[in-house]
Amino acid sequence: MHNHHFIDVSQLRVGLYVHLDLGWMNHPFTLSNFKIKDETQISGIQKTGLKKLRYDPNRSDCEPLPEAQVAEPNNTQTAANNVKEAANNEVSKEERLGQLNAAINEAELKFIAAGNTVREATKNILIDPKVCIEKTANLIDVLVETTLTEGDIAIHALNGNNSGDDNYVHPLNVTVLAMMLAKSLELSAEDTRLLGMAAVFHDIGKIEISSKILLKKEPLTKQEQLHFEQHSEIGARMAREVGLPARIGKVILQHHVHEDGTGYPKRITADKIDPIARIIALVNWYDNLCNPSDVTLAKTPYEALAQMYAHHRAKFDEMLVKRLIKSLGIYPPGSIVQLSSGVYGIVVSVNPNQPLRPYVLLHDPLMQRDTPHILNLSEEQGISISACLRPNKLPLDALKYLNPHKRVNYFLDTDLSKIQDDKSE
């Protein structure tokens, strides 16, 4: 067991491992126990109103500061302060829970609006190319602004039931995932815009592919596969015809070309692949594994990443594969897991430096769903993820409590934890 000691809030310093004995929604941090990394976290702890708190010397890098000599308030004043603090915490809990729900709802609305823009643009690109390109460019500008100017961004897994036509959700997913990598790679604003536009339109060539082939559940015949593969070249031609920049057409042409010489068009060698096409080829493959046309073949995010790394790594730029795994985590948000303790949970966030040990929201019937028990596996060396499950493998009570999304769709927005940080300022 860890040896906990109580210290005064004035003794806090960077490097101490602390426990906040407050409900999850009663403080501005992701978890109630963590190692203090900077002065901003100390300020956030002080603003909770706590006077004393626990710290763990075994997991701390240093000793607390010497205790300040302050006069002890009388018992009446202490009781009054405790009542006031409890009331403030209760108000704070309600306000911040409302903010969090509002932020999630807003992300859903943004996702639907973006999906509508992508649907109309890809559907009508040949009918009214100028308007379609302009509306798409406006959407991409918003995403670029979010990606490059916000300090903290996050991929949100959203409920695909609200997205409408799945055919138009795929290019949006590819766009969002590509933007996430653009942030990780520190691409320029111009390259990020080109990446976004190419991602939205990467499959426009499918307009001229037979719907019988696009919707076919069984494996394609050799002739059907050759016809399907033409969508890259058709898309590049269409890009030229509607006036998209030449580089976007090049990326559309190359989005199925692989580093190991496989893919198509086969005449394009690895040394000629545009860096932006490498990004789109990777995230396009990933989303097709998670969201294939035949949903019975769908991989969970965990399965998709594992399969790509174990069996298809040579097809892609290995550095990009590692960036994708680091950004999404080996157990991406939304993954359903069972811990070695037997408890079920859903991954809510990633430890970038320890991708095998994410933050997991536990199925805990004794805890209210709005104040759930979140476990940081990097701090619990005796517990690990033993299995990644499909939702239909969960017991009914765990399924209702965790409420996992049925389809993996994504939207890029500011990190939801930032909302809580802002509240504490």
C-alpha positions as CSV (number, residue, x, y, z in Angstrom):
1,M,0.0,0.0,0.0
2,H,1.1,3.6,-0.6
3,N,2.1,5.6,2.4
4,H,-0.1,8.7,2.4
5,H,0.6,11.9,4.4
6,F,-1.5,15.1,4.8
7,I,0.1,18.4,3.9
8,D,-1.1,22.0,3.9
9,V,-1.9,23.5,0.5
10,S,0.9,26.0,1.0
11,Q,3.4,23.2,0.9
12,L,2.7,22.2,-2.7
13,R,5.5,22.1,-5.2
14,V,6.2,20.6,-8.6
15,G,7.1,16.9,-8.3
16,L,4.7,16.0,-5.4
17,Y,2.2,13.2,-6.1
18,V,-1.1,14.3,-4.6
19,H,-4.6,13.0,-4.1
20,L,-7.6,15.4,-4.2
21,D,-10.4,14.1,-2.0
22,L,-13.1,15.6,-4.1
23,G,-15.5,14.3,-6.7
24,W,-14.3,14.1,-10.3
25,M,-16.4,17.1,-11.3
26,N,-15.4,19.1,-8.3
27,H,-11.9,19.9,-9.5
28,P,-10.4,21.0,-12.9
29,F,-8.2,18.0,-13.4
30,T,-8.6,14.8,-15.5
31,L,-7.9,12.6,-12.4
32,S,-8.1,13.0,-8.7
33,N,-4.5,11.7,-8.2
34,F,-1.5,12.8,-10.2
35,K,2.1,14.1,-10.0
36,I,2.2,18.0,-10.1
37,K,4.0,19.0,-13.3
38,D,3.9,22.8,-13.2
39,E,2.8,25.9,-11.2
40,T,-0.4,26.1,-13.2
41,Q,-1.6,22.9,-11.6
42,I,-0.6,24.2,-8.1
43,S,-2.8,27.3,-8.8
44,G,-5.6,25.0,-9.9
45,I,-5.4,23.0,-6.7
46,Q,-5.4,26.1,-4.6
47,K,-8.6,27.4,-6.3
48,T,-10.5,24.2,-5.3
49,G,-10.6,25.6,-1.7
50,L,-8.9,22.6,-0.2
51,K,-6.8,23.5,2.8
52,K,-5.2,20.1,3.4
53,L,-4.6,17.2,1.0
54,R,-2.9,13.9,0.8
55,Y,0.4,13.3,-0.9
56,D,2.3,10.1,-1.5
57,P,6.0,10.3,-0.7
58,N,6.8,7.1,-2.5
59,R,5.6,8.5,-5.8
60,S,6.8,12.0,-5.3
61,D,10.1,13.4,-6.7
62,C,10.7,15.7,-3.7
63,E,9.7,16.7,-0.2
64,P,6.9,19.2,0.4
65,L,7.8,22.8,1.2
66,P,8.1,23.7,4.9
67,E,4.7,24.4,6.4
68,A,3.9,28.1,6.7
69,Q,3.2,29.3,10.2
70,V,-0.3,30.6,10.1
71,A,-2.8,31.2,12.8
72,E,-5.4,28.5,13.2
73,P,-9.0,29.8,12.7
74,N,-11.5,29.1,15.5
75,N,-13.8,26.1,15.2
76,T,-16.8,28.2,14.4
77,Q,-15.0,29.9,11.5
78,T,-13.7,26.5,10.3
79,A,-17.2,25.0,10.2
80,A,-18.6,28.0,8.4
81,N,-15.8,27.8,5.8
82,N,-16.4,24.1,5.3
83,V,-20.1,24.7,4.7
84,K,-19.3,27.5,2.2
85,E,-16.7,25.3,0.5
86,A,-19.2,22.4,0.1
87,A,-21.8,24.7,-1.3
88,N,-19.4,26.2,-3.8
89,N,-18.2,22.8,-4.9
90,E,-21.8,21.6,-5.5
91,V,-22.5,24.7,-7.7
92,S,-19.2,24.2,-9.5
93,K,-20.1,20.5,-10.1
94,E,-23.4,21.4,-11.7
95,E,-22.0,24.2,-13.8
96,R,-19.1,22.3,-15.1
97,L,-21.1,19.1,-15.9
98,G,-23.4,21.4,-17.9
99,Q,-20.5,22.9,-19.7
100,L,-19.1,19.5,-20.5
101,N,-22.4,18.2,-21.8
102,A,-22.8,21.4,-23.9
103,A,-19.3,21.0,-25.3
104,I,-20.1,17.4,-26.3
105,N,-23.4,18.4,-27.9
106,E,-21.6,21.3,-29.7
107,A,-19.1,18.9,-31.1
108,E,-21.9,16.6,-32.3
109,L,-23.5,19.6,-34.1
110,K,-20.2,20.7,-35.7
111,F,-19.7,17.1,-36.8
112,I,-23.2,17.0,-38.5
113,A,-22.7,20.4,-40.1
114,A,-19.2,19.4,-41.4
115,G,-20.6,16.1,-42.7
116,N,-23.4,17.9,-44.6
117,T,-20.8,20.2,-46.2
118,V,-18.6,17.2,-47.2
119,R,-21.7,15.4,-48.6
120,E,-22.9,18.3,-50.7
121,A,-19.4,19.1,-51.9
122,T,-18.5,15.6,-53.0
123,K,-21.9,14.9,-54.5
124,N,-22.2,18.1,-56.5
125,I,-18.5,18.8,-57.4
126,L,-19.2,18.3,-61.1
127,I,-22.5,20.3,-61.1
128,D,-21.3,23.4,-59.3
129,P,-17.5,23.1,-58.7
130,K,-16.9,26.7,-57.7
131,V,-19.4,26.7,-54.9
132,C,-18.4,23.2,-53.7
133,I,-14.7,24.1,-53.6
134,E,-15.5,27.4,-51.8
135,K,-17.6,25.8,-49.1
136,T,-15.1,23.0,-48.6
137,A,-12.2,25.5,-48.3
138,N,-14.2,27.4,-45.6
139,L,-14.7,24.2,-43.6
140,I,-11.0,23.3,-44.0
141,D,-10.0,26.8,-42.9
142,V,-11.9,26.3,-39.7
143,L,-10.3,22.9,-39.0
144,V,-6.8,24.4,-39.8
145,E,-7.5,27.2,-37.4
146,T,-8.4,24.7,-34.7
147,T,-5.5,22.5,-35.5
148,L,-2.7,25.0,-35.7
149,T,-3.7,27.7,-33.2
150,E,-5.2,25.7,-30.3
151,G,-2.6,24.5,-27.8
152,D,-4.6,21.3,-27.0
153,I,-6.7,19.5,-29.5
154,A,-8.4,16.1,-29.3
155,I,-10.1,13.6,-31.6
156,H,-13.6,13.1,-30.3
157,A,-15.3,9.8,-31.1
158,L,-18.9,10.6,-31.9
159,N,-22.1,8.8,-32.5
160,G,-22.4,7.8,-36.1
161,N,-26.1,7.5,-35.9
162,N,-26.5,11.2,-36.4
163,S,-24.1,11.4,-39.4
164,G,-26.5,10.6,-42.2
165,D,-25.1,8.9,-45.3
166,D,-22.1,6.8,-44.3
167,N,-20.6,7.3,-47.8
168,Y,-19.9,10.9,-46.9
169,V,-18.7,10.3,-43.4
170,H,-15.6,8.4,-44.6
171,P,-14.0,11.5,-46.3
172,L,-14.7,13.5,-43.2
173,N,-13.1,10.9,-40.9
174,V,-10.1,10.8,-43.2
175,T,-9.9,14.6,-43.1
176,V,-10.1,14.8,-39.3
177,L,-7.5,12.0,-38.8
178,A,-5.2,13.7,-41.4
179,M,-5.5,17.0,-39.5
180,M,-4.6,15.3,-36.3
181,L,-1.4,14.0,-37.9
182,A,-0.7,17.5,-39.4
183,K,-0.7,18.8,-35.8
184,S,1.7,16.1,-34.7
185,L,4.0,16.6,-37.7
186,E,3.9,20.4,-37.3
187,L,3.0,20.9,-41.0
188,S,2.7,24.5,-42.3
189,A,-0.7,26.1,-42.6
190,E,-0.5,25.9,-46.4
191,D,0.3,22.2,-46.4
192,T,-2.4,21.5,-43.8
193,R,-5.0,23.2,-46.1
194,L,-3.9,21.2,-49.1
195,L,-4.0,18.1,-46.9
196,G,-7.5,18.9,-45.8
197,M,-8.8,19.6,-49.3
198,A,-7.2,16.5,-50.7
199,A,-8.7,14.4,-47.9
200,V,-12.2,15.6,-48.5
201,F,-12.0,14.9,-52.3
202,H,-9.8,11.9,-52.2
203,D,-12.6,9.5,-53.3
204,I,-14.4,11.8,-55.8
205,G,-13.5,9.4,-58.6
206,K,-15.9,6.8,-57.2
207,I,-18.7,8.9,-58.8
208,E,-17.9,7.1,-62.0
209,I,-17.5,3.7,-60.5
210,S,-20.5,1.3,-60.7
211,S,-22.6,1.3,-57.6
212,K,-22.9,-2.5,-57.9
213,I,-19.1,-2.7,-57.3
214,L,-19.1,0.0,-54.6
215,L,-21.9,-1.8,-52.6
216,K,-20.8,-5.4,-53.3
217,K,-20.4,-7.4,-50.1
218,E,-18.5,-10.3,-51.6
219,P,-14.9,-10.1,-52.7
220,L,-14.5,-8.3,-56.1
221,T,-13.5,-10.3,-59.2
222,K,-10.2,-9.4,-60.8
223,Q,-12.0,-7.4,-63.5
224,E,-14.2,-5.6,-60.9
225,Q,-11.1,-4.8,-58.8
226,L,-9.4,-3.3,-61.9
227,H,-12.4,-1.2,-62.5
228,F,-12.6,-0.1,-58.9
229,E,-8.9,0.9,-58.9
230,Q,-9.5,3.4,-61.7
231,H,-11.2,5.7,-59.2
232,S,-7.8,7.2,-58.2
233,E,-7.0,8.2,-61.8
234,I,-10.6,9.3,-62.5
235,G,-10.5,11.4,-59.3
236,A,-7.2,13.1,-60.4
237,R,-8.7,13.9,-63.8
238,M,-11.9,15.3,-62.2
239,A,-9.7,17.5,-59.9
240,R,-8.1,19.1,-62.9
241,E,-11.4,19.6,-64.6
242,V,-13.0,21.4,-61.7
243,G,-10.0,23.6,-61.0
244,L,-8.5,22.2,-57.9
245,P,-4.8,22.9,-57.4
246,A,-2.5,20.5,-59.3
247,R,-1.0,19.1,-56.1
248,I,-4.4,18.0,-54.8
249,G,-4.9,16.1,-58.0
250,K,-1.5,14.5,-57.5
251,V,-2.5,13.4,-54.0
252,I,-5.8,12.0,-55.1
253,L,-4.0,10.0,-57.8
254,Q,-1.6,8.6,-55.2
255,H,-3.8,7.9,-52.1
256,H,-3.6,4.2,-52.7
257,V,0.1,4.0,-53.5
258,H,2.1,2.2,-50.9
259,E,5.7,2.3,-49.8
260,D,6.4,-1.4,-50.5
261,G,5.4,-1.0,-54.2
262,T,1.9,-2.4,-53.8
263,G,-1.3,-0.4,-54.3
264,Y,-2.3,1.5,-57.4
265,P,-1.7,3.1,-59.9
266,K,1.2,0.6,-60.1
267,R,3.4,2.8,-62.3
268,I,4.0,5.2,-59.3
269,T,7.0,4.2,-57.3
270,A,7.6,4.9,-53.6
271,D,10.1,7.7,-54.3
272,K,7.5,9.7,-56.2
273,I,4.8,9.6,-53.5
274,D,3.8,13.1,-52.3
275,P,4.3,13.4,-48.4
276,I,0.6,14.5,-48.2
277,A,-0.5,11.4,-50.1
278,R,1.4,9.2,-47.6
279,I,-0.7,10.7,-44.8
280,I,-4.0,10.2,-46.6
281,A,-3.1,6.6,-47.6
282,L,-2.5,5.7,-43.9
283,V,-5.6,7.2,-42.4
284,N,-7.7,6.1,-45.3
285,W,-6.6,2.5,-44.7
286,Y,-7.3,2.8,-41.0
287,D,-10.8,4.2,-41.4
288,N,-11.7,1.6,-44.0
289,L,-10.7,-1.1,-41.4
290,C,-12.9,0.5,-38.7
291,N,-15.8,1.4,-40.9
292,P,-16.0,-0.9,-44.0
293,S,-19.1,-1.0,-46.2
294,D,-19.8,-4.5,-44.7
295,V,-20.1,-3.7,-41.0
296,T,-19.7,-7.3,-40.0
297,L,-16.1,-7.0,-41.1
298,A,-15.4,-3.9,-39.0
299,K,-12.4,-3.9,-36.8
300,T,-12.4,-2.1,-33.4
301,P,-9.9,0.8,-33.3
302,Y,-7.6,-1.4,-31.3
303,E,-7.8,-4.2,-33.8
304,A,-7.3,-1.9,-36.7
305,L,-4.1,-0.3,-35.3
306,A,-2.8,-3.7,-34.2
307,Q,-3.3,-5.2,-37.6
308,M,-1.8,-2.2,-39.4
309,Y,1.3,-2.3,-37.2
310,A,1.8,-6.1,-37.2
311,H,0.9,-7.0,-40.8
312,H,0.8,-3.9,-43.0
313,R,3.6,-1.7,-41.5
314,A,5.7,-2.0,-44.7
315,K,2.9,-0.4,-46.8
316,F,3.2,2.9,-45.0
317,D,5.8,5.4,-43.8
318,E,6.7,3.8,-40.5
319,M,7.2,7.1,-38.8
320,L,3.6,8.1,-39.7
321,V,2.3,4.8,-38.4
322,K,4.0,5.4,-35.0
323,R,2.6,9.0,-35.0
324,L,-0.9,7.6,-35.6
325,I,-0.6,5.1,-32.8
326,K,0.8,7.8,-30.4
327,S,-2.0,10.2,-31.3
328,L,-4.8,7.7,-31.0
329,G,-3.1,5.3,-28.6
330,I,-2.9,1.6,-28.9
331,Y,-6.3,1.5,-27.2
332,P,-7.9,4.6,-28.9
333,P,-10.7,6.5,-27.1
334,G,-13.9,4.6,-27.3
335,S,-12.3,1.2,-27.1
336,I,-14.1,-1.2,-24.8
337,V,-11.7,-3.1,-22.6
338,Q,-11.6,-5.6,-19.7
339,L,-8.9,-5.1,-17.1
340,S,-6.9,-7.9,-15.5
341,S,-9.0,-7.3,-12.4
342,G,-12.0,-8.4,-14.4
343,V,-13.7,-4.9,-14.4
344,Y,-15.0,-3.6,-17.7
345,G,-14.3,-0.1,-18.9
346,I,-14.1,2.3,-21.8
347,V,-10.9,4.2,-22.8
348,V,-11.5,7.9,-22.4
349,S,-8.0,9.3,-23.0
350,V,-4.4,8.3,-23.9
351,N,-1.1,8.4,-22.1
352,P,1.0,9.5,-25.2
353,N,4.2,8.2,-23.5
354,Q,2.7,4.9,-22.4
355,P,0.2,3.9,-25.1
356,L,-0.5,0.5,-23.4
357,R,-1.7,2.2,-20.2
358,P,-4.5,4.7,-21.0
359,Y,-7.1,6.3,-18.8
360,V,-10.1,4.0,-18.4
361,L,-13.6,4.9,-17.2
362,L,-14.7,1.9,-15.1
363,H,-18.0,0.2,-14.9
364,D,-18.7,0.9,-11.3
365,P,-22.4,0.4,-10.3
366,L,-21.6,2.1,-6.9
367,M,-20.6,5.4,-8.6
368,Q,-22.9,7.8,-10.3
369,R,-22.5,8.0,-14.1
370,D,-21.9,11.8,-14.0
371,T,-19.0,11.3,-11.5
372,P,-17.4,8.1,-12.8
373,H,-14.3,6.3,-11.5
374,I,-11.4,6.9,-13.9
375,L,-8.3,4.9,-13.5
376,N,-4.9,6.0,-14.8
377,L,-3.3,2.7,-15.7
378,S,0.2,4.3,-15.7
379,E,-0.2,4.7,-12.0
380,E,-1.6,1.2,-11.3
381,Q,1.3,-1.2,-12.2
382,G,-0.6,-4.2,-10.8
383,I,-3.5,-3.7,-13.3
384,S,-3.4,-3.9,-17.1
385,I,-5.7,-4.3,-20.0
386,S,-6.3,-8.0,-20.6
387,A,-8.7,-7.8,-23.6
388,C,-10.2,-5.3,-26.0
389,L,-13.9,-6.2,-26.6
390,R,-16.7,-5.5,-29.0
391,P,-19.7,-3.8,-27.3
392,N,-21.9,-6.9,-27.8
393,K,-19.5,-8.9,-25.5
394,L,-20.3,-6.6,-22.6
395,P,-22.8,-7.6,-19.9
396,L,-26.0,-5.6,-20.3
397,D,-25.5,-3.5,-17.1
398,A,-21.9,-2.6,-18.2
399,L,-23.2,-1.8,-21.7
400,K,-25.8,0.6,-20.4
401,Y,-23.4,2.2,-18.0
402,L,-20.5,2.7,-20.4
403,N,-22.8,3.6,-23.4
404,P,-20.2,3.0,-26.1
405,H,-20.9,4.5,-29.6
406,K,-22.0,2.1,-32.2
407,R,-19.9,3.5,-35.0
408,V,-16.4,5.1,-35.0
409,N,-16.7,8.6,-36.3
410,Y,-14.4,11.5,-35.4
411,F,-14.3,15.2,-35.1
412,L,-11.5,17.5,-34.3
413,D,-12.0,20.1,-31.6
414,T,-10.3,21.6,-28.5
415,D,-9.5,19.2,-25.8
416,L,-12.5,18.9,-23.5
417,S,-10.3,19.0,-20.4
418,K,-9.4,22.5,-21.4
419,I,-13.0,23.5,-20.6
420,Q,-12.4,22.4,-17.1
421,D,-9.1,24.2,-16.9
422,D,-10.8,27.4,-18.1
423,K,-13.4,27.0,-15.4
424,S,-10.8,27.0,-12.7
425,E,-9.2,30.2,-13.8
